Amino acid sequence: MATATLTSWVTIQDLIEQLGDIPPRRILAKPFPGTATEEDLLDAERLHHSLFELVDGVLVEKGMGFQESMLAGVLIAYMRAFVIPPNLGVVVGPDAMIRLFPGLVRAPDVAYISWDRFPDRKIPKTPIPTLAPDLAVEVLSESNTRKEMERKRGEYFGQGVSLVWEVDPRRRSVTVYSPDGTAVELSESDRLDGGEVLPGFSLELRDLFAELDREG
């Protein structure tokens, strides 16, 4: 199995570029970048009451706001309604940390994991299991950069993820990425389907993004 290694960096700007040109405010200074562990990751989430990922020994705060969280929740509801009755697997949200390989812990905003990908087809008891989801969903926030998302997709596909959806609340679009590099952008008037990962799953994107317009 591959192991994450820290690329040599001399300045803070080097580190920022290595992480995908993300805003410096998302990088924790303690523990010192390059030295953080999974234990530090769990401690940081308890201490700061926020969500983080572990990348190259660096704790990186997830870029997620109210609308992003709401859309992730809506997707979870739709996906669970499809996945749970036939018991296809598990759908988790952004606080479910997943070890893609030692030293790299990601937390997709939504992930579908089929039972075949779980050891013994059981829910792991460890807080950070080693898993590769069948489907990873990232809901883009304003602090997510193109380079950051390119890196994430490379990591996901490199560890066996079969499908990645990137949801853009501002453009009201979803881009569907495949391991072969194919990318299809869907608009609010299109229908999102599960392809070979979730055959039969279908969602009108107007129904997803309509949640942003609801009023009391």
C-alpha positions in Angstrom: 0.0 0.0 0.0 1.2 3.5 -0.8 2.4 5.7 2.0 2.0 9.5 2.1 5.3 11.4 2.2 5.9 15.0 2.9 7.2 16.8 -0.2 10.1 19.1 0.6 9.1 22.6 1.3 11.1 25.6 2.5 8.6 28.4 2.8 5.0 28.6 3.9 4.1 29.5 0.3 5.7 26.2 -0.8 3.4 24.4 1.6 0.3 26.2 0.5 1.1 25.3 -3.1 1.7 21.7 -2.1 -1.8 21.6 -0.6 -3.4 23.0 -3.7 -3.1 26.8 -3.2 -5.7 26.7 -0.3 -6.2 29.8 1.9 -3.6 29.9 4.7 -6.4 30.2 7.3 -7.3 26.6 6.7 -3.9 25.3 7.7 -3.4 24.6 11.4 0.0 25.8 12.8 -0.2 23.5 15.8 1.0 20.8 15.6 3.7 22.1 13.4 2.9 21.4 9.7 4.5 18.2 8.6 4.4 16.6 12.0 0.7 16.0 12.6 -0.7 12.5 13.2 -4.1 10.9 13.3 -4.2 11.4 17.0 -3.6 15.1 16.5 -6.5 15.0 13.9 -8.9 13.6 16.4 -7.8 16.0 19.1 -8.1 19.0 16.8 -11.7 18.2 15.9 -12.6 17.9 19.6 -10.7 21.1 20.5 -11.7 23.3 17.6 -15.2 21.9 17.0 -14.5 21.9 13.2 -13.7 19.3 10.6 -10.2 18.6 9.4 -8.3 16.4 7.1 -4.7 15.0 7.5 -2.6 15.7 4.4 1.2 15.3 4.3 1.4 15.6 8.1 -0.6 18.8 8.0 -4.0 19.4 9.6 -6.2 21.2 6.9 -9.6 22.5 7.8 -12.4 21.4 5.5 -13.9 24.3 3.5 -17.6 24.0 4.3 -20.4 26.5 5.0 -24.1 26.4 5.8 -25.3 25.9 2.2 -22.6 23.3 1.5 -23.6 21.4 4.6 -27.3 21.6 3.7 -26.8 20.2 0.2 -24.6 17.4 1.6 -27.4 16.5 4.0 -30.0 16.5 1.2 -27.8 14.2 -0.9 -27.3 11.9 2.0 -31.1 11.7 2.5 -31.7 10.8 -1.2 -28.8 8.3 -1.3 -29.8 6.6 1.9 -33.4 6.2 0.6 -31.9 4.3 -2.3 -29.1 2.4 -0.6 -30.7 1.3 2.7 -33.8 -0.7 1.7 -31.9 -3.2 -0.5 -29.0 -3.0 2.0 -26.4 -2.1 -0.6 -23.9 -0.5 1.8 -23.4 2.6 3.9 -23.8 6.3 3.2 -21.8 8.7 5.4 -21.4 12.5 5.8 -18.5 14.9 6.2 -17.6 14.0 9.7 -16.7 10.4 8.7 -12.9 10.3 8.3 -11.5 7.8 5.9 -7.8 6.7 5.7 -7.0 6.4 2.1 -3.5 5.3 2.9 -1.2 5.8 5.9 -0.7 9.5 6.5 -3.6 10.7 4.3 -7.1 11.0 5.9 -9.9 12.6 3.8 -13.5 13.3 4.8 -15.7 13.5 1.7 -18.8 15.6 2.2 -20.8 12.4 1.2 -19.6 8.9 0.6 -21.2 5.7 -0.5 -19.3 2.5 0.5 -20.7 -0.9 -0.6 -20.5 -3.8 1.8 -17.8 -5.5 -0.3 -15.4 -2.8 0.6 -15.8 -3.3 4.4 -13.6 -5.9 6.1 -15.9 -8.8 7.0 -18.8 -6.7 5.6 -19.2 -5.0 9.0 -19.1 -1.4 10.2 -15.6 -0.7 11.6 -15.3 0.3 15.2 -12.1 2.4 14.7 -12.7 6.2 14.3 -10.6 6.3 11.1 -11.0 3.2 9.1 -8.9 2.4 6.0 -11.4 2.4 3.2 -11.9 3.5 -0.4 -15.5 4.6 -1.0 -17.2 3.5 -4.2 -18.5 7.1 -4.6 -17.1 10.3 -3.1 -18.9 13.6 -3.2 -17.4 17.0 -2.6 -19.6 20.0 -2.2 -17.5 23.0 -3.3 -17.1 26.0 -1.0 -15.5 29.3 -1.9 -12.3 28.3 -0.2 -11.8 25.2 -2.3 -9.4 25.7 -5.2 -9.1 24.0 -8.5 -5.7 22.5 -7.6 -7.0 21.3 -4.3 -9.8 19.4 -5.9 -7.6 18.0 -8.6 -5.3 16.6 -5.9 -8.3 15.1 -4.1 -9.6 13.4 -7.2 -6.2 12.0 -7.9 -6.0 10.5 -4.4 -9.5 9.1 -4.6 -9.1 7.4 -7.9 -5.6 6.3 -7.0 -7.0 4.3 -4.1 -9.9 2.7 -6.0 -12.8 5.2 -5.8 -15.0 4.5 -8.8 -16.9 7.8 -9.1 -16.5 11.4 -7.8 -19.2 14.0 -7.9 -18.4 17.7 -7.3 -21.4 19.8 -6.4 -21.1 23.5 -7.0 -23.8 25.5 -5.1 -23.0 28.8 -6.8 -23.2 27.5 -10.4 -25.9 25.0 -9.4 -24.1 22.3 -11.2 -22.6 18.8 -10.6 -19.5 17.6 -12.4 -19.2 13.8 -12.6 -15.7 12.5 -12.7 -14.6 9.0 -13.7 -11.2 7.3 -13.1 -10.4 7.5 -16.9 -10.4 11.3 -16.7 -13.8 11.7 -18.2 -15.7 14.7 -16.7 -19.3 15.5 -17.4 -20.9 18.8 -16.1 -24.6 18.6 -15.4 -26.8 21.7 -15.0 -29.8 22.3 -12.8 -32.0 21.1 -15.6 -30.3 17.7 -15.8 -30.7 14.4 -14.0 -27.9 12.9 -11.9 -27.6 9.1 -12.0 -25.4 6.6 -10.2 -23.9 5.0 -13.2 -22.4 1.6 -12.6 -21.7 2.4 -9.0 -25.3 2.9 -8.0 -27.3 1.5 -10.9 -30.9 2.8 -10.8 -30.2 5.8 -8.6 -31.5 9.0 -10.2 -32.0 12.6 -8.9 -33.3 15.6 -10.7 -30.8 18.3 -9.9 -33.6 20.9 -9.8 -34.9 19.1 -6.8 -31.5 19.2 -5.1 -30.8 22.9 -5.7 -34.4 23.9 -4.9 -33.4 23.3 -1.3 -31.4 26.6 -1.6 -34.6 28.5 -2.3 -36.9 27.2 0.4 -38.5 29.7 2.7 -40.4 29.5 5.9 
